[in-house]
Amino acid sequence: MATDHGRKAAPGVLQPGPRWTGVAGSGGAPAAQSDQPLGTLVPDERFTGGFSAVPGQWIHGEGIRITALGLPPQPAAGDAINYFKEAVFYLEGNSVTVTEWSVNPTPVRLYDGTMVPQGSIGFSVEIGAGEGAVTAGDAILYCFLRGEHGLERRIDIPLVINVDRKLDAQRRVCYVDPDGSDDADGSRTAPWRTLHHALGGKGVGDGGKLILQKAGRYVEDVNVSRTPTMNNRRAIEVVAAEGLRADQVIITRTARRLPEPRWVIQARVVHFIGITVDLGKIMLLWGPADRAIGFLGCRLVDPRGPEGDRDENGIAMGYNLAKGTPAQQDTLATGLPYNFGGFYLAECLFVNFTTEGARLYRNVAAYQATDSFAGGPGYDDVVVDGYHVTMPKQGVTRLHLRPFLEVASAARGPNGTTVLTLADAADLSEQRRGGDLRIRFLSGALAAEEEMQVLSVEPAERRIVVGGDIVRRVAAGDRVRGYAVWHADFCQQQGVQRPDQRGLRNITIFRYRASSPTSQLFLTQAPVKLEPGSRISTNGTRFQILSGSGKPNLLLDDDMLRLQAGPQSGEYRVVKSFDRATGTGLLLDAFSADQHDVAVERSKSIVGFVMALSVLRKTGSGWEMGQFQDGHRNFLLTQNTFIGQPNCLTFRNKFPGHGHRNHVQLFNLISKMDADTPQIPDWGLRVQRNHFLRGVPRGRDARVMDGRPGFDANERYQPFRGQLRIGRKPLIPFDSFGNPVDENAPVGAVAA
C-alpha cells in the first residue's frame, strides 16, 4: 500500500493523495488481490462482499461515507469461526484501515422527501477533498475485505469527488419541461420536452445536470430511435426542481406498447434523484449494454399492484401472460433487467409485480410486490442493504384470455370435490398443479366468497375440479375467473441454461425484511446437461470426461459434477479447472472413491452468498417452503429469522445427493428445517447454534422450543423467554436495526 498521507479517524476519513490529477487512477494503483491464504480454515474460498453505493456517485459536500459490506468465508468442518479482521480502503494514493463494525449515519433523502441516516451496517470511510492542488474530479475507491483466515476480496467503485463543489461551475445545467421543445436549447427559459433527447448525444453532455423544472407528467413516447447515444464518462444527474416532491414529477408514457414496451435511456451513466417512474406504462428500461442507471430517493410504481387491472366490480383480473396475441397479453414491468447493464436502487419506493434485476437495493421499500430477485448470466456482485418488502396478497396470473368463463353445470366429484363443467373451455390449458391454482366466482351465490382452490383443469372435458362440496350453491350461468398463484421466491437462478454460463456469484444481503403469503428463500442450482452419454473417470482430484455424442463438453470453474451410478451415486464435487481439448481437469475435492467410466451430470452452483440480519416471514399457510436445492459453495446464513408454516427451510433432493461446500448456518431463528431424505446432508454443510420453533433440532448446539415470536409493522420481533442465545462472539455486533448485540443476545436478526 502507498504511504498514508490522509487524516485518520474512526471510522476513517480518506482523501485522494497529492499525486491525484482529478483523473481516475492517476493517484496510484492499489495492491493486487492476494491469492495467499491468511490461514487454513477455508484456504480456497473468497470473501463475499461489495459496496453499498451507486457507481459513479457524485460526492457533494462533507460527511459522505461509503460503506463496504461483507463477511469472511466460514468452514463447514469444525467449530471455528472466521471473524472479520479489517477493511483497508484505498483512494488514489491514500489508504485507511478500518477494523470496527459501524452504522453509517450519513443523511439520505427517502422517496417521500424525509431525511434519515443511511443505516448501512458494515465498514465505512468518509470521503474528503483531495489533499493536493487538485480537490475535485474522478476517482476510484478500492476496498480490501479481510477475515482472520482465508483469502481477501478487492472491490472497487468509481466516484466523482466534489466535496468542495469546485465542479459545479464546470457542469452544464439544462432543463426539461412537459411544455418544452426538443428543438430548444435546454435553458431555463427554453427547456427541452423529453428526457430521451436530453440524455442523447445532443443533450446535456458528460457529467451534466438535468432539472425537471415543474410538476407534471413527463411523457417519454419515443422508445426506439436513431438519436445518437451518449457515451458519457461522468454520471448525469436528473433531479426535480427544488421544492418539488418525488410524487409530483412523473416519468410516464401514453401507452404500454408504442409499439413495444421499452423506454430507451440513451446515456451510459445516469442518476435519477427524487422523481417517480410510472411502471404501469414504462414496462422496461433499456439502453447501452454497459450502462449504470441509479435511482436515488425515487418512486418506481405500478398502480396495478400484484393482481393486475380490476374489473367493474373491483375484482382482480390477474395478468394474462400467455393467452392470445402479443397485443392481447399483459406486459409485466420487468423494469430492471438483470442481463443488460446495471440498475441501482437507493432510498426508493418500489411498487411492482416483479422486482428482479437491480444490483443494489439500499433502503428500498417495496409494497404489493413480489419479494424476489432472479439471477441469471452476469447477475453477480449484488448488494442488498436494507430492503423491506410487504406483499399483503399473493400475485396472480389469469388462466384464460377472456375476462370470465361460464359454468354449464356442477356435480360432486370424488373425495369431497366439485366438478364444474364449463360452457366453453376456450383457451384453457391442462393444469394439475393443485395448490398453485385458484378460482373466483364473479356471479351467483358464491360471488361474495374468497378464491377457492383448484385441483385440476381438464380442457378436453371442459372441466375444472374444485376442492370442497359446493354443488348446491352453483347454478348454470355462474361466471368464474381462474388464476395461478405467482410465488414470491427469493433468488432463483433463472436464465442459467447454457454450458458457457455461470451461476450466481458474490451476493451480499444485509437487512432484508420480507412479509408475504409465500415469502421464501429459494436458492437453487441450475441444471445444465452435459453432452449425451458423458462418463467420468477420476484419480483423486484429477478427472476425465468422455462425451457419448462425440462433441466435447464445456465445463467452467465452479460447475458441479454429480455421479449418476455406482456406489457413490449422488455425490457432487466442484470443478476447479478444465481443459476442453483433452476433456481433463481438476476437482476441488476428490470423490469418496475413485471412479471409472461412470455416468455423470452437471449443475451450475451459487458461489459466494452471504445473508445476514434479515427476516423472511411467510404469512400464508400454503405448502411453499424455502429450498436449498442441490448445492452451494461458500455460503453463509447468520443472524437471520425465517418464519413459515407448515414448512420453512428444506434441503430439497430433486436430483440425487447434495453438493454443498462450506454451506454454513449460524445463530439463526428458524421455524423448522426439513430434508427430502431422512437426514440433512452431512458433507460440506454446517448448521450450528440455531433455534428451531418446532421439528427436529438440526445441527450442533441447537434448541427446539416454540416461542411464537410476535412482529410489529417493521418486522421487529420481541425475543421470547427461553430463546437460544448466540453464546459466543457474534459475526456482526449489531442487529438489523443497528442495535448492539453480544454473546448474550438471542439468535436471529433483531432483538428488543
N, C-alpha and C positions, 0 to 999 in steps of 0.2 A: 504494500500500500504506500501511497505517497505520504509525505510528511503532512501532519495535520496542522494547517495554519489557522483553521477556523476556531470560533468560540465554542466552548463546550458547556453544555447544561443538561439537566435531566428534564425530559427525555432526550435532549440534544438539539443544538442549533447548527445548521450546516449551510455554508456559503460556497459558491464557486470560487476556486482558487485564483491566485494572481495571474496565472498564465491564460486564463479563460478570455477569449476574444468575443464572446457573445454567440459563437457558433458551436453547436452541439458537438462534443468530443474534442474540442480544442484545448481543454484544460488538462488533458492527460487521460490515459487509458487505465481502467481498474485491472486488478489481477484477474487472471482466468479462473474459471470454476475449478476447484480442486477435485481430483478423482482419487485422492488418497484417503482411506478410512481414518477417522479420528479415533476409532475404537473397533471392537469386534462384535458388537451386538447385532448390527444389521449392515454389514460392510458393503453390500451391493445394492442398497436402496437409496432413493433420493428423498431429500426434504421436500415436503409438499407445501407450497405457499405462493403468494402473489401480493400485489399492491391493491389497496382499497382506494383507487384513484382512477380518473379518466385520462387515458393517454393524450398528451398534447395540452393538458390543462394549463390555463393561464394562472400564474401565482400573483394575484393582485393584493398588495397591502401586506402588512406584517401579521405574524401569528398563524400563518397557514402551516399545518402539519400534514405530512403524508404518512400513512400507516402501512406497514407490512404485516400480513397475517400468515400464519402457517404453524405447522408442528413437525417435529422430527419423526422419522420412521421408528416404529416400535417392533421389537422382536416377538415372534409368536411363541418361541420356546423360552421357558424360564419365567422368572418373576420380575426381572429388571425393567426399569422404565428409562427411556432415553429422553431426558428433560431438555428444554431449550437452553442453549448456552449463551448465544448472543446474536444480535443483528448488527452488521457493520454496513453503514451507509456511506456511499462514495459519490460525490458530486463535483465533477470537473476539477479534480486535483486535491480536494479536501475529503477527509473521512471523519466519521463519528461512530463510536461503538456504543450500542445500547444493550444493556443486559437485563433490564427490568420491564415486565409487562406494564402497560398503562392503558388508560381510557382516553382516547383523543377528544379534547374539549373544543376543538375548532368550531366556531359557529357556522352552521349551514342553513340555507333557506329551504324550507319544505315547499311542497306544491301548493299549500294554502297561504303561503307568504310568511308564516311564522318562522322565527329563528330558534334553532335548538343546537345543542352540542352534537358534533358528528357521532360520537359514541363508539367508534371503532375500538375494539379490544385487541391490542397487539403491541407492536414496537414502532414508535413514532419518532419522526425527526422534523424539526421546524426548519423551513426554508427561509434563508435570509438573502439579502442582496450580495452580489459578488464583492469580494474584498479588494480586488484590483481596480484599475482605472475603469474597467467595464463593469457595470452593475445591472445590466438588463440584456436579455437575449435568450437564445435557445440553449437548452442543457439536457443532459441525460442523467437521471438519478439511478444509481445501482444500489442493490442491497444483497449482502451475503447472509443467508439464513443458516445458522449452525446449531446443531444439537451437541450434547455431550459425547455422543457416539454416532458413528455413521458419517455419510458424506454431507456436503453442503449443497445449497441451491443458490445460484446467482440469478436475480431477477432485475429487470430494468424497465424504466418508463421515461418517455420524453416529456419535458415540461417547458413552459415559456416563463422565464423569470422576469417579473415586472413589479417587484416589491416596491421599488421607489417610483413607479408609474412613469418612468422615462420613455417607455414605448408608446404611451398614449398619444403623444404628439406625432408619432410616425405612422399610426394606423389610419387607414381610410375608414371613415364612418359614413354609412349610407342608410337610406330609409326606404321602407316598404309600406304601402298603404292600399287597402282594398279599392280605393278610388283613384289610385295612381295609374301610371302608364309605363310599360316596359320600353317605350321609346324615349322616356325622360332620362335625366342624368343621375337619378338616385339621390338627389339632395333633399334637404328637409322640405323645401318648397316645391320640388319636382320629383316626388318619390316614384319608385318602381311599383308595379302592381303585384308581381309574383315572386316568390322565393325561387322558383325554377330559373328565372332569369338572373336574380340577384346572386345565386350560388353557381352560376355558369361561368364560362370563360370570359364573358363580357360584363361580369358583375363586380362585386365589391373588391375582389382581389385577395391575394395571400395575406392571412392574418387580420383581415378586416373585421369590422363590427357592423352588423345589420340591426337596426332598430325598427320594430313593428310599432308604428307611431300612434295608432289609435285602436280602441276596442273594436271588435268585429270579427267577421269570418274572412279568412284569407284563403281564397279558393284556388286550388292547385289542380286544374283540369288537364294540363299538359303533362303527360306521363311518358311518352316516347317521343324523342325529339332529336334533331340534328344539332342542337345547341352545343357548342364546344364544352367539354368537361373542364373542371378546374383542378389541376394537379397541385393544389396548394400545400405548402410545407407547414405553415403555422395554421392552427385552428381558427376558423371563422366563428365568431360568437354571434348568435341570433338571439336577441333579447327583446322583451316587451318594454315599451317606453316606461319611464319612471312613473310610479303611481298606479300602474295597471296590474290587476291580479291575473294569475295564470288562466282562470276560467273566463276571462274577458277577451282573450286573444286566442282564436281558434283556427288552426290549420285544418282545412277540410277539402272536400270535392263535392260536385253536384250529384254524382252517382258513384256506385261501387265499381263499375266497369266502364272504361272510356277508351277503347272497348275492353280493356283488361285492367287488372286491379293494381298495377304498380304505380307508386309515386317515386319518380327518379330524382335522387339528390345528386346533383352534378359535381359537387365539390368532394374532395377526398377526406378532409377532416373538418367536421362541423360540430359545434356545441350549441344545442338549443337550451335556453335558460328561461324558465318561468313562463312557459306557453302551454297550450292544450293542443294535442293531436287527436283528431276525430277518427278513431279506428273503426267506427261504423261505416265510414266512407273510404278512408285510406287503408286498404287491406294489406299492402305490402310495400315496405320501404326498399328502395333499390338504389344502386349507384356503382361507382368504381369498385373493382374487386378488392382493393387494399384499403378501403375506406375505414375510418374510425368515427362513428357518429355517437355523440354523447347527448343525453338528456339530463339536465340538472334542474331540480325543482319544478318539473313539468307534470302535466296530467296527460296520460295516454289512455283514452277511454273509448269503449264501445257501449253506447247506451243500451244495446240489446241484452247484454249480460250473457250468462252461460246457456240460456234456453232459446235464444234467437228471438225473432219477432213474435208478437202476440196477435191473436185473432180479435174479433169484435167484442168477445166476452172476456178478454184479458187472459185467456189461457195460452200457455206457451205453444208455439208452432213447432219448436225444435228445428235444428239446422238440417236442411236437405243437402247432403254431401255427395250423393251418388246417383240420384234418380233424375231422368230426363236429360235434356241437352245441357251443355255448359251454361247457357244463358239462363236456364231454369234452376240451376243449382245455386246454393248459397256459397259464397266465398268466405272462408274464415279469415279473420285478420291475423294471419301468422306474423305480420308486422315486422318481427325481428328475426330474420332467417339466420340460423347458426352457421350455415355453409357459405356465406357470402360476406366477407369483410367482418367488421366487429361493431357491436352496439353496446353501449354502456349506460346504465340507469343509476342515477344518484338522487336521493331525496324525492322520488317520484311517486305518483299515484298511478296504478295500472288497473284498469277495469276492462277485462277482455276475456274471451273464451279460452284462448291459448296464450301462454306466456313464454314459450320457448325462445331461446336464441341469444339473449344478452350475455355478454362476457363479464359484466359487473352488475350485481344487484346490491346497492348500498342504500340502506334506509328506504326501501321500497315498500309501499303499502299496496296490496292487491285485494280487491273486493269482487265478489261474484265472478271469480276466475278460477280456472284450474291451477293447482299449485305445483305445476310440473315444469321442468325444462328437459328437453330431449336432446341427447348428444348424437353427433354424427361425425363424419370425417372432418378433421381440423377443428372441432369444437373442444379446444384444450385451454388450459390456464384460466379457467373460470373462477371468479371470486364472488361468493355470496357473503355479504357483511351487513346483516340487518334486512331481512326480507320477511314481511308479515302478511300472510295470506289468509283471508277469510272467505270461505265458499259456503253460504248457507244451504244451498241445494245442489244436487247433482246436475252436471251439464247433460243435455240430452240431444240426440240427433233423431230426425224423423225417418221412419221405415218406408215411407211411400211419398210419391210426388204430390198427389192431391192433398188438400188440407184435411180431409177426413175419409173414412171408409164407412160403409153402411152394413149393418147386421141384417142378415136374412132370417136366421133362426138360431136358437141356442138349445143345447142338450147337455145332460150330465155325462161327464167322462169318467174314466177310471180314477180311483184313489181320491175322490172328492174334488175333481176338477170340473171345469165347464168348457165345452167345445162350442165356440162361436163360428157359425158358417156365414161367410160374407156374401153379399150380393155380387161383388166383383172383387177378386183378389188383386186386380190391376197389376202393378209393377212390384208387388211384394217378392222378396227373396226368401228362400228357405232358411230358417233360423232355429237353432236348437241350443241356444246359449243360456237358457234358464235365467239365472239371477241378473243378467245384463239387460233384460227386455222388460218393457212396461207397456200398459195400455191405459188410456184415459177415455171415459165416456163423456161425450160432449152434449148429449141429449138423453132424455128418458129418466127413469127412476134413479139411475146411478150417476147422474150428471154432477151431483154435489160431492161425490166421493173422490178420494185421492187416487193416484195412479195405482194400478194393480199389476201383480207380477204375471208375466207371460212365460209359459213353459216351452212353447214351440210355435213356430209359424210354418204352415204347410200350404203353400200357394196352389199346388196342384189340386188339392181338395178344397180350396178356398176356406181353410180353417185356421183359427187361432185358438190355442189351448191356454186357458187362464187358470191360475191356482184358485181354489175355493169354489163353493157351490153358490152361484149367483143366478141360476136359471130362472127362478120365479121373478127376478127383478129386471130381466132383459126382455125387450119386445122387438119384433121385426121393425126395421126402420131406424133403430137407435144408431146414432153416429158415434164413431170411435176414432181415436188417433193413436198410432203405435210409435213407441220410442225405443231407442237403445241408449243405455247409460254410458256416458263418457267418463271413464275413471280418472281421478286425479292422481296419476302416477308421477313419482318424482325420479328423474334421472334415468331414463331408458336410453339405450344406445341405438336409437333409430337411425337408419341411414348407413350403418356399417354393414356392407353387403359384399364387398369385393376383396380379393386377396391382398391388394395393394393399399387397403385402408386400415388404419389403426383404431383401436378402441379409445375411450375417453382417457385423458392423461392430465395429471396435476390439477385436480379440482379441490378448491378450498371453500368450505362452507361454515361460517360462524353466524350465530344469532338468526337462524332460520326458524320461523314460527308459522305453523300452518294448522288451520282448523277447517275440516271439511268432512262431508259424509263418507268419503272414500280416501282420505289422506293416508298415503303410504309411502314407504321408502322402497322403491322398486329398482334394484340395482342388478343389471343383467349383463351377462356376456352376450356377444353377438355371434351365433354360429355361422361360419363361412366355410363351406365344404372344401376339402382337398380334391384333387383330381380323382375320378372314379378308380377304385381298386388300389388306392395308395396303402403301402405297408411299410412298417418301420422296423429297423434293427438297431440295437444300441450296444455300446460297450462303455459302461459308466456314464459319463455325461456326453460322450460322442454318439452321434446318431446318423443314420442314413435313411432317407425316404425314397422309395421307388414308386413311380406312378404306374397305375394299371392302364392308363389311356395312351401312354407314350408321350404325353405333353408334360414337361417338367412343372413341378409345384413351385409356387412363390410363397415363401414364408418371411415374416418380418420379426424383428426382435419383439419379445413380449407376447407373441402368439402363444396360445395354449394348445398343447397336443394331448389328446385323450385316447387311451388304449381302448380298443373295441372288442378284444377277445383275449383268451388265455387267463391264467391265474390272477394276473394283475389288472384285469379288465375294469375300466372305470377310473384308473389312476390318471391324473393330469401332471404335466410338467411344463415349465416355461422355456421358450426358445431364447437362448442368449445370442446366437448368431447363426447365419445360414448362408451357404453358397449354392445358388440356384443351378449353376453349371454342373456341379457334381452331385447335387442332392444331399450334401452332408452339412452337418452343423454341430453346435454345442447346446446342451441344456444347462440351465442354471443349477438344477439338481438332478441326480440320476433317479430313474425309476427304482422301485424297491428290489427289482431283479432285472438283469439284462434281458433284452427282447430279441427275438429272431423271427423276422418276416411276419409281423403281427399287424392286423388291420388297425388303422389309426384315423382319427378325425381331428379337426381343429376349430377353435373358437378365438374370438378377439376379446382380450381381457380389459378390465378397467385397471389402470396403473396410476397410483398416486391419488388417493382420495382421503380427505380429512373432513369429518363433520363433527362440530363441537358447539356446545352452548345452544342447542336447538331443541324445539318442541314440535313434534308431529302428533296431532290429536285427531283421531278418526271419530267423528260424532255419530256416524251411522252404525248399523248393526249387521251389515251385509257380510258376505264371505270374504271380501277383499282383505289382503294381508300384505305387509311389507315383505319383499322377497329378495333373498340373496341367491342368485342363480348361477351356480357352476363355477365361480372363480373370480377372485380379485387379488391384485398384487399391491403391496404397500398401502394398506387400507386401514383406516383408524376411525372409530366412533368413540368419543369421550365426552362425558358430562352432558348427555342428551336425555330427553324424555320422549318415550314412544308409547302412546296410549291408543289402544284399539281393541275392538271386540267383534266377534268372538275370537278372532285371530289378531296377531300383532306382527311379529317378525318370524319368518320361516326360512330355513335353508331348503330351497326347492331342489328337486332332483329330476328335472325333466330329461336330463341326459345322465347316464350312469356316472357316479362319482362326483367329487368336488375338487376344484383346482386352486383353492385359496393358498396364498403365500404371504405370510405376515399380514393376515387379516386379524385385527386386534380390536376388542371392545372393552373399554374400561369405564367404570364409575357412571353407568347409565341406569336410569329408571325405565323399566320395560314392563308392559302388561304381561306379556307371555312370549316365550321363544319356543318354536317347534322345528321339526325337520320332517321331510318326507320319509326318511329312514328312521329306524328305532333310536339312533343316536345322531347327534350333530357331528359334523366332520371332525376328525381328530388329527389331521395333518395340515400344518400351515395356519392353524386357527387358535386364537387365544381369547377366551371370554373370561373376564376376571372382575370381581368385586362389583357385580351388578345386582340391583334389586328388582325382583320379579313380583308382580301383584298376584299371580296365580300360575299354576302349572308346575313344571319341574325346575329346580334350581340349577340352571345351566352354568357350567364353568366353575372356576375356583372362587372361594370366598363369597359365594352367592347367598342371597336370602330370598325366601318366598313368603310374603305376607301382604294381604290385600289391605291397603291403606285408603283406597278410594280418594285420590287427590282431587281437590276442587280447583277450578280455574276461574280467573276473572277475565275481563274483556281483553286484556293484554296477554292472555295465555300464561300468566304467572300463577303458580300453584303454591299452596301452603304445605310445607313438609308435614307429614303426619307422624304421630307417635310410633316409635319403633322402626322408622325408616333407616335403612343402612347408611352409615357414614362413609365418606371417602376413605378414611382410615390411614391415609398416608398423604404426602405432599401431592396436591392436585396438579395435573398437567398445565392447567390455566388457573391462575389465582383469582379469577372473577367469575361470577355467574353472568347470564346473558343480558342482565340489566346493569352491569358494571359494579355490582356489589362484591366486596372481597369475600373469598371463601378460603377455607383451610381444611386440614385433615378432619376436623370435627363437623364440617358441612355435610348435609345429606347428598347422596349421589343424585345425578340429574342435572338439568340445565339451569334451573333457577332455584333460589332459596328465598325464604321470607326475610 
